[in-house]
């Protein structure tokens, strides 16, 4: 019964949604990369890949900052 209570909690459901969405975005990018490399030459694809890599790093930082603010108690805001 305890497992069902953990699986049905709102927080765990929200975390699962975020993890699933992030995984789906990574899979889409992974599947799209071979097609994009066929369409675009390396001259055009390299800056795009650098931008994508930097955006991924900044997204992790931004998500970490948002996560800290969401879990902060209301009296600390």
C-alpha positions as CSV (number, residue, x, y, z in Angstrom):
1,X,0.0,0.0,0.0
2,X,2.9,2.3,0.7
3,X,4.1,2.0,-2.9
4,X,0.7,3.0,-4.3
5,X,0.7,6.0,-2.1
6,X,4.2,7.0,-3.3
7,X,3.2,6.5,-6.9
8,X,0.0,8.5,-6.6
9,X,1.6,11.5,-4.9
10,X,1.4,14.7,-6.9
11,X,5.1,15.5,-6.4
12,X,6.2,12.2,-7.8
13,X,3.8,12.5,-10.7
14,X,5.2,16.0,-11.5
15,X,8.8,14.8,-11.3
16,X,7.9,11.9,-13.6
17,X,6.4,14.3,-16.1
18,X,9.5,16.5,-16.1
19,X,11.8,13.5,-16.4
20,X,9.7,12.0,-19.2
21,X,9.6,15.3,-21.2
22,X,13.3,15.8,-20.9
23,X,13.9,12.2,-22.0
24,X,11.6,12.7,-25.0
25,X,13.3,15.9,-26.0
26,X,16.7,14.1,-25.9
27,X,15.4,11.2,-28.0
28,X,13.9,13.6,-30.6
29,X,17.2,15.4,-30.9
30,X,19.1,12.1,-31.1
31,X,16.8,10.8,-33.9
32,X,16.8,14.1,-35.8
33,X,20.6,14.4,-35.9
34,X,21.3,11.9,-38.7
35,X,18.7,13.6,-40.9
36,X,20.0,17.0,-40.3
37,X,23.6,16.0,-41.0
38,X,22.4,14.7,-44.4
39,X,20.5,17.9,-45.2
40,X,23.1,20.4,-44.1
41,X,26.8,20.6,-44.8
42,X,29.3,20.5,-41.9
43,X,29.9,24.3,-42.4
44,X,26.3,25.0,-41.4
45,X,25.8,22.1,-39.0
46,X,28.7,22.8,-36.7
47,X,27.4,26.2,-35.4
48,X,24.0,24.7,-34.9
49,X,25.5,21.8,-32.9
50,X,27.5,24.3,-30.8
51,X,24.4,26.3,-30.1
52,X,22.4,23.2,-29.2
53,X,25.1,22.1,-26.8
54,X,25.3,25.5,-25.1
55,X,21.5,25.7,-24.9
56,X,21.4,22.3,-23.2
57,X,23.9,23.5,-20.6
58,X,22.0,26.7,-19.9
59,X,18.8,24.8,-19.7
60,X,20.2,22.5,-17.0
61,X,21.3,25.6,-15.0
62,X,18.0,27.3,-15.5
63,X,16.1,24.2,-14.5
64,X,18.2,23.9,-11.4
65,X,17.5,27.4,-10.4
66,X,13.8,27.0,-11.0
67,X,13.8,23.7,-9.0
68,X,15.4,25.5,-6.0
69,X,12.8,28.3,-6.1
70,X,9.9,25.9,-6.4
71,X,11.0,23.9,-3.3
72,X,11.8,26.9,-1.2
73,X,9.3,27.6,1.6
74,X,7.0,30.5,1.1
75,X,8.5,32.6,3.9
76,X,11.9,32.6,2.1
77,X,10.5,34.1,-1.1
